[in-house]
């Protein structure tokens, strides 16, 4: 009889465990917050999550997912009916459509700039968490050693031709190994294209297209990757552009505002500055950043929304922006940066002076990732890398980019 009772008890317990393992998270489980980011951004979100736990008793578990794996991770979870509670993301997948919570009210209550977020059918399903912009860093020691002047105000901004000529002088008169590096990201490349008059790749008369300046700018970028002005290895082999700049052997680095805090803390061997980017036709940066997403079906919908509401509240958001070195997305935030505040001023001015095309990718193409049947994966970078490797011609590069956009977004 005892054996029978024990067996029944064991079976009952096993059933409970099985039921729990296949169900959504309960209200007493930690609120899992999926994040991709460097140590600065990740640390900022972890700090704020710990503060939230101290104030509310609700545990928030920050889970770091590599940037390249985030979309796939969440997509697979949703397909398995195992929705995460919330995530900080830079892009979306069509599988997520209809599974994101409406956060309109939270954004309105906390003066969040909804125009920087993603709305579907009048619902703000992904408010912005932060705003980033492409920008230029220089090693001022190298420039000054070579006697090359650089912009110190918006009145003396250089053209790209002047900038490249300056880099050539720096290379000739110093021990710099390369003139510049650019992150291997089409987000950075887009700013370069815009500055040369490109309007990006856009939909017109039922197909994607672009203007003539885009092709000319891609050709110029190809020519600059000559292993002197720019190393091919960043774009073709994935070498870390940030580490190359930190080595002190690269004169300039086209990256973005998210690097400021890290550089201010960790570059000690040379002096650096954020400077105004060169341009040929128009001044332009490229806007980016991260979004907050809360998922329907997690079993923790209300807990996720409560955390997001708390994070956007003025005092908390100002602390987050300070810790993470963010450009704020709320109208009331007053951020006093602990590191290199003058660099943030340059970025604010760049955004204010930028051609409207700078917001095109964020405002239009990111939304298409969510609402289209398919999502374009590196539609610009992939063909450009093939061009750099001499696998395809310039004309084929532009044709391939347009083809990728059409395959994903044109029915």
Beta strands, then each sheet from edge to edge (+ up, - down):
strand 1: 31-35
strand 2: 60-64
strand 3: 86-89
strand 4: 118-120
strand 5: 123-126
strand 6: 128-139
strand 7: 178-182
strand 8: 202-204
strand 9: 207-209
strand 10: 250-256
strand 11: 272-275
strand 12: 287-294
sheet 1: 2+ 1+ 3+ 12- 6+ 10- 7-
sheet 2: 2+ 1+ 3+ 12- 6+ 11-
sheet 3: 4+ 5-
sheet 4: 8+ 9-
end
